[in-house]
Amino acid sequence: MATAQATPARPAALGTRRGPLAALRDRPAAAKLLLLALVAAVVVPLVHGRWGGGVWPEALTADLSAPLGEVTDWIVSNRDSHPLFLYFFGHISNAVVLSVRGVYLLLLALGWAGVTVFAAAVAWRVAGVRLALTAGVSFLLCGLLGMWVPTMQTLALMVVAVLASVVLGLLLGLAAGLSDRVFRILRPVLDTMQVLPAFAYLLPVVLVFGIGVPGAVLATVVYAAPPMARLTALGLRGADGGVMEAVTSLGATGRQRLLSARLPLARKELLLGLNQTIMMALSMAVIASVIGAGGLGDRVYQALSSVDVGAALAAGIPIVLLAVVLDRTTEAAGHRIGAEPTGPALLRGRRGWSLAAALTAVVAVVGRLADGRVWPENVTVAIAGPVNTAKDWMVDHLYTGVPVVGGTADLASHFTSGVLNPLRSGLTGLPWWSVLLIVAALAWTIGTWRTAATAVLAMAAIGVLGVWKPSMDTLSQVLAAVAVTLVIGFGVAIGTARSERLEKLLRPVLDVFQTMPQFVYLIPVVALFGVGRAPAAAAAVVYALPAVIRITTQGLRGVDPAAMEGARSLGATPGQQLRQVQIPLARPSLLLAVNQAVVLVLAVVIIGGLVGSGALGYEVVLGLAQGDLATGLVAGAAIVCLGLMLDRVTQPTTRRQRQES
């Protein structure tokens, strides 16, 4: 009996002696932080003694201005004589110009009636009467706003840019989807193409192709091709293994497997890639106007220089309408894949396309006979005046003198002095090695050592580039804007997740905010908040909110109904259901919302360099304005590093997510 009683005591004693180790195994984050603290205790004194604290030491920086200046000089000197420019870049430039001009002349030949009927017929063929009416009314509104010719110019440029982006994206996606090695090589390249600010690579494009349409199209392709490549690779790599095995067993060659199995199975991903490419290309319409793209983007950019809200809105609305029509059409085409044919039999199959083409041709001929190539100037509605009047009223009544809050100017001042300035002072005042330690701790806690190493190397690269202080300034603006975005976005998303009526009411508003060019609402923000870092942060919040609200709402609504029913059956209140069931189960979606908030805020804070946000955004814009390749590219590379670091500290790795689940 004594032995039987003593036997259970030994494991308990062993458990007591191994308590700390067992606790660390149960808490891997604490173990990582403890190990990092031990390493820091040894390394930090050595680093501090060698290079000191404060900002990044000059001894660890690399001056790239001289080599990049030599590259600029060589391009300028050889642009008109070197065979590379004459027989390669020159032919590309000519092909782009001829393509855009051909599409534009075709649109003019169809006339405003022909283009409108063709858009409505395609929408009807793909999605039904409702979308057909939306498409027709959208193009008519473009004419009523007096923007028919700029709309056709933008549409011609977008058609060529999207086609080039789709072809390039398909080729890259095919290579990445069929080869693991190519996929690993292309992933950082695609990340850089998407994160690098457009202003940073506008300058190299201008140096090679000059001001005009070719540079604008190619800059758009660089920005819009990655989604097509990513989704093509995703679709090919996610092909059903059973189907592929069956096709292989029938003796199909690699080419036959690709054409008969992989590509058909990836049709939905391909159409989604087309959808995303179109939206990304349209979002570049205004930025491309900086280097001579013309069209609607040029009207918006010119309005920004004179703070003309009415003119910017008149040109911004057609961009939104084009985005909505193209988005809804491609989305509907994706949903119809694999579904039973619906709608009138006359519109199904090839007969539907033939009917659309015939109807468009008839209307175009009739319109040409009636001299209807462009929208009649006497049938327009001028909205610039009323909009500017409304803007002036808002400025007069909201800018200052509002009871309690004081006005938008006071809000901007308080936000700058109470949030932005302390954040900037705190980040720039921290020793550079402590920033690296904080980044390593955050990244390693939610990921692996590779995640932490990537984040730390990205921050170290910023220091090596010699832009540590402006990068900390930009980081402070991004963190402040992301915090405001998440607070508002999560609050609104909780309401929309509980109320379908609220979601339906907010959907068109979110569509407008998400598709409206950033420059358009940057103008009223500047009018209301003045020039500085606060209006740039406010514009970033407005731009990032729709994505955060949509992703969070979808995640909260996608929680397992059985889990929700179980919580309700146990008497949980709505607040308890949200905190204890929905938020934990929707954690991947919430983290994705955080990631998207960071990326979108970072994009607009950089554009805020045009309205006084300073830091890296100003240096990118300054580099483009002065033709200084070193200033623009170095600041752009620092922004890429910031984006990479923020991505790593906000997104758990797949392994980490599996451990937590």
C-alpha positions, 0 to 999 in steps of 0.5 A: 500500500505504501508503494502504491501511494508513493508511486504517483508522487514521483511524476508530480515531483518531476513535473514540479522540477520541469515546470518552467520548461513545460511552461515555455513549451506551452507558450512558444511566444514567451520562449522566443522572446526569452531567447531573443532577450538573451541574444540581445543582452550579448549583442546590444552592448557590442553594437552600441559600443561600436556604432552608438544609438540614435539614428542609423550610423553613417558608417553603415550607409551606402551612397547610391547617388553616384552610380544611379546618377551615372545610369541616368546620364548614360540613358539621357546621352544614348536614348536617341542613338543606342541600338537598344533604344532604337531597335527595341524600346523604340519598337515597343513605344511605337507599337503601344502608340499605334495600339492605343490610337487604333482602339481610340479611333475604333471607339470614335468610329462606333460613336457614343451610341455604338459604344453605349449599345455595345457595353449594354449588349455585352453586359446583357449577354453576360449578366442580364438586363439589370447590369445591361441597364447599369452599363448603358446608363453609366456610359450615358452619364459619362457623356452628360458630364461632358467627359465623353472624349476623355472617357474614350481616351482613358478607355483606349489606354486601359484596353491596351494596358489591360491586354498587355497586363493579361498577356504578361501575367498569363506568361508569368503565371504559367511559368510559376504555376508549372515550376516550383523554382520559378514560383519561388523566384517570381514571388519577391519580384511580384511583391516588389512590382505591387508594393513599389510606389508608382511614382518611383518607377514612373521616373525610369519609365520616363527616362527610357520612353519619355513623356507620353502614352507609351510610358503611361501604358508600361507603368500601368502594366508593371502595376496591374500584371502581378494580380493576373500572374498570382491568380494564374499560378494559384489556379494552375497549382490548385488543379484537382489532383484526381483530374490531373492523374486521370488525364495523365493516365490517358497518355496526355502530353504536358501541353495537352494536360495544360490545355485540356485540364489545368487551364479549364480547371483554373477558369475562375481564377483566371477571370478573377485575375482579369477582374483585379487587373482591370481594377488595378489598371483603372486605379493607375489612370490618374497617376499615369496622367502625371507622365502624359497619359491624358484622358480622365486622369489628366483632368483629375490631376489638373484639378488637384493643382487648382484645388478644384473639387467640382472639376475633379469629381466630374472627371472622377465619376466616369472612372468610378462608373467604368470601374463598376461596369467592368467589375460587375461584368467580369464578376458575373462572367466568373459566376456563370462558369459551370452554371446552367445557361440562363436568360433568353435563348437568343442571347446564349452561345455564339448567337448572343455575341453575333447579335451584340455585334450586329446591333452595335454595327447598326447603331454605329452606322446610324450614329455616324450618318447622324454625325454622332461620333462624340457626345453633343456639347449642348447635352451636358450637365455642369456639376463643377459649379454646384459641387464647388459651391457645396465645398465652399459652404462646407469649408466656411461652416466646418473648417473652423468655428464648430461648437465643441470640436472647433472644426476640421482645421482644429481636428487636423491640428490636434491629430498632428500634435497629439498623435503624429508628432509624438509617434514620429518623435518616439520612433526617431528617438529610439536607438536604431538597434532597438527598432530592429529588436522590436521588429524582430520580436513582433515578427518572430512572435507570430511567425518563424525565425525566417519571418523575423529575419526578413523583417529585420533585414528589410529595416536594416536595408532602409538604414543602409539606403540612408533614409532612416529618419524619413522612413520613421516619419512615414512609418509614424503616419502609416501606424496612426492612419492604420489605427484609425482605419481599424477602429472605424472599420471594425466598428462598421463591419460589426454592424454590417455583419449583423444587418444585411440592410446596413450592408446593402446601404453601404455597398454603393458607398464602399464601391465609390470610395474603393474605385474613386481615384485617390487624387479625387478625395485628396482634394476635398480632404485638403480643402477641409483639413489644410495641407500637411500630414493630417490630410494625407492620413485622412485620405489614407483612412478613406481609401483603406476603409472599404477593404477593411469593412468588406473583409471583416464583414465577410469573415464575421459572417463566415463563422460556422453557424453551428458554433454560433447556435451553440453559443446562443443555446448557452445563453451568450449575449450578442457581445459575448458571441462576438468576443468569444466566438466570432472574433476568434473564429474569424481571426484569419480574416481579421488579420487579412483586413489588418494587412490590407489596411497597412498596404492601402494606407501605405500607398496613399500616405505616399501620394500624400507627399503631394499635399505636404505629408513630407518624408518618403512620399515627398522624396519620391515626388521630388525625384520624379519632378527633378529627374533625380533617379537616385532620390526617387528610387532610393525612397521607393525602395525604402517604401518597399522595405517598409511594406515588407516589414509591416507585412511580416509583422501583421501576417502569421505564417501558415505553420503558426496558424496551424499550431494555433488552430 
